[in-house]
Amino acid sequence: MSEPRTLRETARRGFVLSPEFRTGLGVTLALAGVAALGKMAVPFVTQQVTDRGLLAPGGVQVSVAFIFAGIGAALLIMATIVERIVRIRMVTQAEQGLATLRIKAFDTVHDLSVLTQNADRRGRYVSRVTGDVETMRDLMQWTGAAMLVAAFESAIMLVVMAVYAWQLALVVVIAYVPTALMVRIMQPRIVRAYARVRARSADLLAATGEQLVGVATIRAYGVHQHMRADLARTNHDIVAGDTRAGWLGTSLFSTNAAAQSIATGLALIVGTRLALSGTISVGTVVAFAFLVYQFAGPVGWIIEMLAEMQRALVGWRRVIGLVDTPVTVADPGESGTPIPRGHGEVGIDGVHLTYPSGPEVLKGIDLTVPAGRRIALVGETGSGKTSLVRLLARFIDPTAGTVTIGGVDLRDVPMEDLRRSVAIVPQEGFLFDGTIRSNLAYAVDEGVGADELERRSLAVLESLGLDGWLAAQPQGLDTPVGPRGELLSAGERQLVAIARAYLRDPDVLILDEATSAVDPATEVRISRALESLMRGRTAIVIAHRLSTAERADMVAVMDQGRLVEVGSHADLVLRGGIYTRMHEAWVAQTR
């Protein structure tokens, strides 16, 4: 994942991905300038009240003092109202921009190939979609608006100070030179510190998710103390990183506080000497003291929020890096070629597959499965069966060669059409947290109403012979399945997964020994239903047991990434090759 390195690159790419961030930004900046000018009322009014009211040549002019005080109050109220408008605009645009960025990041995760996802821990993707986006919220809503106004205020105050008394303005600038140097030195260190914190936070989220999913295994092996120690180390790294980043930010804040005190003191000393010499008025000196305070306040706010801004920028860069991750399995979309319905012939022509930074796992595979036929893929673990099936489902693309369904290269098929034409039943059925009904709903189009969904679901379950099983469930189709379907048994999860595939009504079925996780009685019932389901459809079955291969029309034997034998079960048994040895071993074992 390539991330932008500089603030300019981050902002430029970030505004492209979330144009809402820059929508109306010019108006917001103009309003921020108006708010900053309004706050200038305090030193201006102070000078006028002092020189023309309290120290007027003809004596104290109370009415003049009250007039200028009223003008100052009105300007401050106006500035407050305008600043509130600026913040509201920032919050509104920030929420819209964050929503857009979050959706794009989420879509990218779904578009990434299985290989890309497997190269990293799932929790890190979750961290970027959620945690990193959330770190940007304060920057875009509050910190960004405040720093925007503060920057205008400090710039305007500096110009006003130069107009009032350039000598005193020069003194203030010199007093803040060390602070500017400290910011330049410390800012890269703060960025690096927060980058490490966000990376370790992603590790913590990933590890926590894995441990929650694998809690049964952790307890079974009694390694909870070891896992807890791992989490504790990661958590300690986060605390240490946050502490270091906080220390760096505090150093900047202390430097600014010292600069403010020195600048105010020097301005009063030099200003008093200039007033005594008649170069400037007493009111100007008093007003300048307020100007220094109003200049130092925004600068201090910017420095104080600098650390928070760096944290948000790190998160922004990480999200941009995720969104810009190259999608190796591209969806042709509407420009693609749909698979003709009812044409389920599968063609594999000269297919090679090499995983990134890994060996070649498929080596010149050529195979044709006629429409409506059933083929069993057999072979030892690591022979390439799963990789071949991943190509058929287009979870990944071949390094060389083509995979076709109905004569159409899968790289030219829109993903939506491919998922409609191909259904997969994995070895262990995965269910989403919800009900049996909601999990079956994933197999139908969004426009299908609740009544039609229920009608189709009941018909499918009846066809599979599962109506009796459904009747035994406490709430029928509305029975909760729990996270990952864990409220159901492994066999029941598989039943729902098979019914979901049946409900999809695909032309091509991919089965990973779909009945291997159920009890014998359920296996018989599902096997009969699958016979009906596969009739008239092209079916590719990863067969872990040769009893499955016996029932197939064709058997394809994989060995070390090559397709070494293809034929019927009876022919291959007599051929005297790898399949013959596998069959003899299986017969001996079953006996």
C-alpha positions in Angstrom: 0.0 0.0 0.0 1.6 3.2 -1.2 1.0 6.2 1.1 1.6 9.9 0.4 4.6 11.2 2.2 4.2 15.0 2.4 1.3 17.2 3.6 0.9 18.6 0.1 0.6 15.1 -1.4 -1.8 14.0 1.3 -4.1 17.0 0.9 -4.0 16.8 -2.9 -4.9 13.1 -3.1 -7.3 13.3 -0.1 -9.3 16.1 -1.7 -9.5 14.1 -5.0 -10.9 11.1 -3.1 -13.2 13.2 -0.9 -14.1 16.3 -2.9 -16.6 17.3 -0.1 -13.5 18.4 1.9 -12.8 21.2 -0.6 -16.4 22.1 -1.5 -17.1 25.7 -0.5 -13.6 25.9 1.1 -13.1 29.4 -0.5 -16.2 30.8 1.2 -15.1 29.1 4.5 -11.7 30.7 4.3 -13.2 34.1 3.6 -15.5 33.8 6.6 -12.6 32.7 8.7 -10.8 35.9 7.6 -13.8 38.0 8.6 -13.9 36.3 12.0 -10.2 37.1 12.5 -10.7 40.7 11.5 -13.6 41.0 13.9 -11.4 39.9 16.8 -9.0 42.8 16.0 -11.6 45.0 17.7 -10.0 44.5 21.1 -6.6 46.1 20.5 -8.2 48.8 18.2 -10.8 49.7 20.8 -8.2 49.6 23.6 -6.0 52.1 21.8 -8.9 54.5 20.9 -10.4 54.3 24.4 -6.9 55.1 25.9 -5.8 57.8 23.5 -9.2 59.5 22.7 -11.1 58.7 25.8 -9.1 58.3 29.0 -6.0 60.3 27.9 -7.7 62.8 25.6 -6.0 66.3 25.4 -9.1 68.0 26.8 -9.6 65.5 29.7 -11.5 62.2 30.0 -14.1 61.8 27.3 -16.5 59.2 28.7 -18.9 59.3 25.8 -16.1 58.6 23.3 -14.9 55.7 25.4 -18.4 54.2 25.5 -18.9 54.7 21.8 -15.7 52.8 21.0 -16.5 50.1 23.6 -19.9 49.6 21.9 -18.3 49.3 18.5 -15.8 46.8 19.9 -18.6 44.7 21.5 -20.6 44.7 18.3 -17.5 43.6 16.3 -16.7 40.8 18.7 -20.3 39.5 18.6 -20.2 39.5 14.8 -16.8 37.7 14.9 -18.3 35.0 17.2 -21.3 34.5 15.0 -19.2 34.2 11.8 -16.7 31.8 13.6 -19.7 29.6 14.5 -20.8 29.6 10.9 -17.2 28.5 9.9 -17.3 25.6 12.3 -20.7 24.5 11.1 -19.6 24.5 7.5 -16.4 22.6 8.5 -18.4 20.0 10.4 -20.9 19.5 7.6 -18.4 19.1 4.9 -16.1 16.9 7.1 -18.9 14.4 7.8 -19.8 14.1 4.1 -16.1 13.8 3.1 -15.4 11.2 5.8 -18.5 9.2 4.7 -17.2 9.2 1.1 -13.7 8.1 2.2 -15.1 5.4 4.4 -17.2 3.9 1.6 -14.3 4.0 -0.9 -12.0 2.3 1.6 -14.7 -0.3 2.3 -15.2 -0.9 -1.4 -11.5 -1.3 -2.0 -11.3 -4.0 0.7 -14.0 -5.9 -1.2 -12.3 -5.4 -4.5 -8.9 -6.7 -3.4 -8.0 -10.2 -4.5 -7.8 -13.0 -2.0 -4.0 -13.0 -2.4 -3.8 -9.3 -1.5 -6.1 -9.8 1.5 -4.2 -12.9 2.7 -0.9 -11.0 2.6 -2.1 -8.9 5.6 -4.1 -9.5 8.7 -7.8 -8.7 8.4 -7.8 -6.5 11.5 -5.5 -4.1 9.8 -8.0 -3.5 7.1 -10.7 -2.9 9.8 -8.3 -0.5 11.5 -7.9 1.6 8.3 -11.6 1.6 7.5 -12.7 2.5 11.0 -10.0 3.7 13.3 -7.9 5.7 10.8 -10.9 7.4 9.4 -12.1 8.3 12.9 -8.7 9.9 13.7 -9.5 12.4 10.9 -12.8 13.4 12.4 -11.4 16.0 14.9 -9.0 17.4 12.3 -11.7 17.9 9.7 -14.4 19.1 12.1 -12.8 21.0 15.0 -9.1 21.0 14.9 -9.0 22.0 11.2 -11.5 24.8 11.6 -9.8 26.1 14.7 -6.4 26.0 13.1 -7.8 27.7 10.0 -9.2 30.6 12.0 -6.1 30.7 14.2 -3.8 30.9 11.2 -5.8 33.9 9.8 -5.8 35.5 13.2 -2.1 35.2 13.8 -1.3 36.4 10.2 -3.6 39.4 10.5 -2.3 40.3 14.0 1.3 40.2 12.7 0.4 42.6 9.9 -1.5 44.9 12.3 1.4 44.9 14.8 3.7 45.9 12.0 1.3 48.8 11.1 1.1 49.9 14.8 4.8 49.8 15.5 7.2 48.0 13.2 9.9 48.1 15.8 7.8 46.2 18.3 6.6 43.7 15.6 10.3 42.9 14.8 10.9 42.2 18.5 8.0 39.8 18.6 9.2 38.0 15.4 12.7 37.6 16.8 11.2 36.2 20.1 9.4 33.5 18.1 12.3 32.4 15.9 13.3 29.6 18.4 9.7 28.3 18.4 9.7 28.1 14.6 12.9 26.2 14.6 11.6 23.8 17.3 8.5 23.1 15.2 10.6 22.4 12.1 12.8 19.9 14.1 10.0 18.2 16.1 7.3 17.9 13.5 8.9 15.0 11.6 9.5 13.2 14.9 5.9 13.6 15.9 4.8 12.2 12.5 7.0 9.1 12.9 5.9 8.5 16.5 2.2 8.6 15.5 2.8 6.4 12.4 4.2 3.7 14.7 1.3 4.1 17.1 -1.3 3.7 14.4 0.6 0.7 13.0 0.7 -1.0 16.4 -3.0 -0.1 17.0 -3.8 -1.9 13.8 -1.8 -4.9 15.1 -3.7 -4.8 18.4 -7.0 -4.8 16.6 -6.0 -7.6 14.4 -4.7 -9.7 17.3 -7.8 -9.0 19.4 -10.1 -10.1 16.6 -8.1 -13.3 16.0 -8.2 -14.2 19.7 -11.9 -13.6 20.0 -12.6 -15.8 17.0 -10.1 -18.5 18.2 -11.1 -18.3 21.9 -12.1 -22.0 21.9 -8.7 -23.0 20.5 -6.9 -20.8 23.0 -8.8 -22.4 25.9 -8.3 -25.9 24.6 -4.5 -25.5 24.5 -4.3 -23.4 27.6 -2.3 -20.6 26.0 -4.4 -17.7 27.2 -1.5 -16.4 29.3 0.8 -16.4 26.3 -1.8 -14.7 24.1 -2.4 -12.2 26.9 1.3 -11.4 27.1 1.4 -10.8 23.3 -1.5 -8.3 23.6 0.2 -6.7 26.7 3.4 -6.1 24.7 1.5 -4.6 21.8 -0.4 -2.4 24.2 2.8 -1.4 26.0 4.2 -0.3 22.6 1.2 1.8 21.9 1.4 3.5 25.3 5.1 4.2 24.9 4.5 5.6 21.4 1.7 7.8 22.5 3.7 9.0 25.5 6.6 9.9 23.3 4.4 11.7 20.8 2.7 13.6 23.7 6.1 14.5 25.2 7.2 15.9 21.8 4.0 17.9 21.6 4.4 19.2 25.1 7.9 20.4 24.4 6.6 22.5 21.6 3.8 23.9 23.8 6.4 24.9 26.5 8.6 26.6 23.9 5.6 28.6 22.7 4.7 29.6 26.3 8.2 30.8 26.8 8.2 32.7 23.5 4.9 34.5 24.5 6.3 35.6 27.8 9.6 36.8 26.3 7.8 38.6 23.4 5.4 40.4 25.8 8.1 41.5 28.1 10.4 42.7 25.4 7.5 44.5 23.7 6.6 46.3 26.9 10.2 47.3 27.6 10.9 48.5 24.1 7.5 50.1 23.8 7.9 52.0 27.0 11.2 53.5 25.8 9.6 54.5 22.5 6.6 56.0 24.3 8.9 58.0 26.6 10.7 59.3 23.6 7.4 60.3 21.9 7.8 57.9 19.0 4.5 56.1 19.8 1.6 56.9 22.1 0.8 55.2 25.4 -2.4 53.8 23.8 -0.3 52.2 21.1 1.8 50.5 23.8 -1.2 49.2 25.6 -2.9 48.1 22.4 0.3 46.4 21.3 0.3 44.3 24.5 -3.1 43.1 23.6 -1.9 42.4 20.0 0.9 40.3 21.3 -1.6 38.3 23.4 -3.9 37.9 20.5 -1.0 36.8 18.2 0.4 34.4 20.8 -3.0 32.8 21.5 -3.6 31.5 18.0 0.0 30.5 17.6 -0.2 28.5 20.8 -3.4 26.9 19.7 -1.8 25.8 16.4 1.2 24.4 18.2 -1.0 22.6 20.8 -3.1 21.1 18.0 -0.1 20.2 15.9 0.3 16.8 17.5 -3.4 16.0 17.0 -3.1 17.2 13.4 -0.1 14.9 12.9 -2.1 11.9 14.3 -4.9 12.7 11.9 -2.6 13.1 8.9 -1.1 9.7 9.7 -4.6 8.2 9.6 -5.4 10.1 6.4 -2.3 8.7 4.7 -3.1 5.2 5.8 -6.6 5.4 4.4 -5.4 6.9 1.2 -2.8 4.1 0.9 -5.6 1.5 1.3 -7.9 3.2 -1.3 -4.9 3.5 -3.7 -3.9 -0.2 -3.3 -3.9 -1.7 -6.9 -6.8 -3.9 -7.5 -5.4 -7.0 -9.3 -8.8 -8.5 -10.1 -10.5 -5.7 -12.0 -14.3 -5.6 -12.6 -15.0 -4.7 -16.2 -18.5 -3.5 -15.1 -21.0 -2.5 -17.7 -18.4 -2.7 -20.5 -18.0 -6.4 -19.8 -19.6 -9.5 -21.5 -22.2 -11.4 -19.5 -22.1 -15.2 -19.4 -25.0 -16.5 -21.5 -27.6 -18.1 -19.1 -27.8 -21.9 -19.5 -24.3 -22.1 -20.9 -22.1 -23.5 -18.2 -19.2 -25.0 -20.1 -16.0 -24.4 -18.3 -12.8 -24.0 -20.2 -9.2 -23.9 -18.8 -6.6 -23.2 -21.4 -2.8 -23.1 -20.7 -3.3 -21.8 -17.1 -0.3 -20.9 -15.0 -0.5 -19.4 -11.5 2.3 -18.0 -9.4 1.6 -16.4 -6.1 3.5 -13.1 -5.4 6.9 -13.9 -3.9 6.1 -17.6 -4.1 6.4 -20.7 -6.3 4.4 -21.5 -9.3 1.4 -23.5 -8.0 -0.4 -24.2 -11.3 1.7 -25.3 -14.3 0.0 -25.4 -17.7 -3.5 -26.6 -16.8 -5.7 -27.5 -19.8 -9.2 -28.8 -19.0 -12.7 -28.6 -20.5 -15.8 -29.4 -18.5 -18.9 -29.7 -20.7 -22.0 -27.9 -19.6 -24.1 -30.0 -17.2 -21.3 -32.4 -16.3 -19.8 -33.0 -12.9 -16.1 -33.2 -12.3 -14.3 -34.2 -9.1 -10.9 -32.6 -8.4 -8.7 -35.0 -6.4 -5.1 -34.9 -5.3 -2.9 -34.6 -2.3 -2.8 -31.5 -0.1 -0.9 -28.8 -1.9 -1.5 -30.3 -5.3 -3.3 -27.1 -6.6 -7.0 -28.0 -6.3 -7.9 -25.0 -4.2 -5.9 -22.6 -6.4 -7.7 -23.9 -9.5 -11.1 -23.4 -7.8 -10.1 -19.9 -6.9 -9.5 -19.2 -10.5 -12.9 -20.6 -11.5 -14.5 -18.3 -8.9 -12.2 -15.4 -10.0 -11.0 -14.7 -6.6 -7.6 -14.4 -8.4 -6.6 -14.2 -12.0 -4.1 -16.6 -13.7 -0.6 -15.5 -14.3 -0.9 -16.9 -17.9 -3.7 -18.6 -19.8 -7.5 -18.1 -19.7 -10.4 -19.4 -17.8 -13.8 -19.3 -19.5 -17.4 -20.0 -18.7 -19.8 -20.3 -21.6 -17.0 -19.3 -23.9 -16.4 -15.9 -22.1 -13.1 -15.1 -20.5 -13.8 -14.5 -16.8 -11.7 -11.3 -16.9 -14.3 -9.9 -19.3 -17.3 -10.9 -17.2 -18.9 -8.2 -14.9 -18.5 -9.4 -11.2 -22.2 -9.0 -10.6 -23.0 -11.4 -13.5 -20.2 -13.8 -12.5 -21.6 -14.1 -8.9 -25.1 -14.7 -10.4 -23.8 -17.5 -12.6 -21.5 -19.2 -10.2 -22.3 -20.4 -6.6 -19.8 -21.7 -4.1 -20.4 -24.0 -1.1 -17.2 -24.1 1.0 -16.2 -26.9 3.2 -17.3 -25.0 6.2 -20.4 -22.8 5.6 -20.0 -19.2 6.8 -23.1 -17.4 8.0 -23.4 -13.8 8.9 -24.9 -12.7 12.2 -28.6 -12.6 11.8 -31.3 -15.2 11.1 -31.7 -18.1 8.7 -33.9 -15.9 6.6 -31.4 -13.0 6.4 -28.6 -15.4 5.3 -30.7 -16.9 2.6 -31.6 -13.4 1.4 -28.0 -13.0 0.2 -28.8 -15.4 -2.6 -31.6 -13.3 -4.2 -31.7 -9.9 -5.8 -32.3 -6.9 -3.6 -35.6 -6.1 -5.3 -37.2 -9.4 -4.2 -39.8 -8.7 -1.5 -40.1 -10.4 1.9 -43.1 -12.6 0.9 -41.4 -13.8 -2.3 -38.2 -14.5 -0.4 -40.1 -16.6 2.1 -41.9 -18.5 -0.6 -38.6 -19.3 -2.5 -36.8 -20.2 0.7 -39.5 -22.6 1.8 -39.6 -24.2 -1.6 -35.8 -24.7 -1.7 -35.7 -26.2 1.8 -38.5 -28.5 0.9 -36.7 -29.5 -2.3 -33.6 -30.3 -0.2 -35.6 -32.3 2.2 -34.9 -29.8 5.0 -38.5 -28.7 5.7 -38.5 -31.1 8.7 -35.3 -29.6 10.0 -36.7 -26.1 9.6 -39.8 -27.0 11.5 -37.7 -28.2 14.4 -36.0 -24.8 14.7 -37.5 -22.6 17.5 -38.4 -19.7 15.2 -38.4 -21.2 11.8 -36.7 -18.9 9.2 -36.3 -16.2 11.9 -34.1 -18.5 14.1 -31.0 -16.5 15.0 -27.7 -18.0 13.8 -25.3 -15.8 15.9 -21.9 -14.4 14.8 -20.4 -16.7 12.2 -23.4 -18.9 12.6 -22.1 -20.3 15.9 -25.6 -20.7 17.4 -26.0 -23.6 14.9 -24.0 -26.8 14.7 -21.4 -27.2 12.0 -23.9 -29.4 10.1 -26.7 -27.0 10.4 -24.5 -24.2 9.1 -23.7 -26.3 6.1 -27.4 -26.9 5.5 -28.1 -23.2 5.3 -25.0 -22.6 3.1 -26.2 -25.3 0.7 -29.8 -24.0 0.7 -28.3 -20.5 -0.1 -26.5 -21.8 -3.1 -29.6 -23.7 -4.3 -31.6 -20.5 -3.9 -29.1 -18.7 -6.2 -29.9 -21.1 -9.1 -26.5 -20.8 -10.7 -25.2 -22.4 -13.9 -21.9 -23.5 -12.3 -21.5 -24.9 -8.8 -18.3 -25.1 -6.9 -18.3 -27.5 -4.0 -15.5 -28.1 -1.5 -16.6 -31.5 -0.3 -19.7 -29.8 1.1 -21.0 -32.7 3.1 -17.7 -33.5 5.0 -18.7 -31.6 8.1 -22.1 -33.2 8.8 -23.3 -36.3 10.5 -24.0 -39.5 8.4 -27.8 -39.1 8.5 -27.6 -35.5 7.4 -24.9 -36.3 4.8 -27.3 -38.8 3.2 -30.1 -36.2 3.1 -27.9 -33.5 1.7 -26.2 -35.8 -0.8 -29.6 -36.6 -2.3 -30.5 -32.9 -2.4 -27.2 -32.1 -4.1 -27.8 -34.7 -6.7 -31.0 -32.8 -7.6 -29.2 -29.5 -7.3 -26.3 -30.5 -9.6 -28.6 -32.1 -12.2 -28.4 -30.0 -15.4 -25.6 -27.8 -14.0 -21.9 -27.8 -14.3 -20.4 -28.8 -11.0 -16.8 -28.8 -9.9 -16.2 -30.6 -6.6 -13.0 -30.7 -4.6 -13.2 -34.4 -3.5 -11.5 -35.2 -0.2 -13.1 -38.7 -0.3 -13.1 -41.0 -3.3 -16.7 -41.9 -2.7 -17.5 -38.4 -4.0 -15.3 -39.0 -7.1 -17.1 -42.3 -7.8 -20.3 -40.4 -8.4 -18.7 -37.8 -10.7 -18.9 -37.9 -14.5 -15.2 -37.0 -14.7 -12.3 -37.1 -12.3 -9.3 -34.8 -12.7 -6.2 -35.7 -10.7 -3.8 -32.9 -9.6 -0.2 -33.5 -8.6 2.3 -30.7 -7.8 0.4 -28.1 -9.7 -0.1 -30.2 -12.8 -3.2 -32.0 -14.2 -1.8 -35.5 -14.6 -4.9 -37.6 -15.2 -8.5 -37.0 -16.5 -11.2 -39.6 -17.0 -14.0 -41.5 -15.4 -13.6 -43.1 -12.1 -13.7 -46.6 -13.6 -11.1 -45.8 -16.3 -8.7 -44.2 -13.9 -8.9 -47.0 -11.4 -7.7 -49.4 -14.2 -5.0 -47.0 -15.6 -2.4 -47.9 -12.9 -1.5 -44.3 -12.2 -1.7 -41.9 -9.2 -5.5 -42.3 -9.0 -5.1 -46.1 -8.9 -2.8 -45.8 -5.9 -5.1 -43.4 -4.2 -8.1 -45.7 -4.7 -6.2 -48.8 -3.4 -5.2 -46.9 -0.3 -8.8 -45.6 0.2 -10.2 -49.2 -0.2 -7.7 -50.6 2.3 -8.5 -47.9 4.8 -12.3 -48.3 4.5 -12.0 -52.0 5.0 
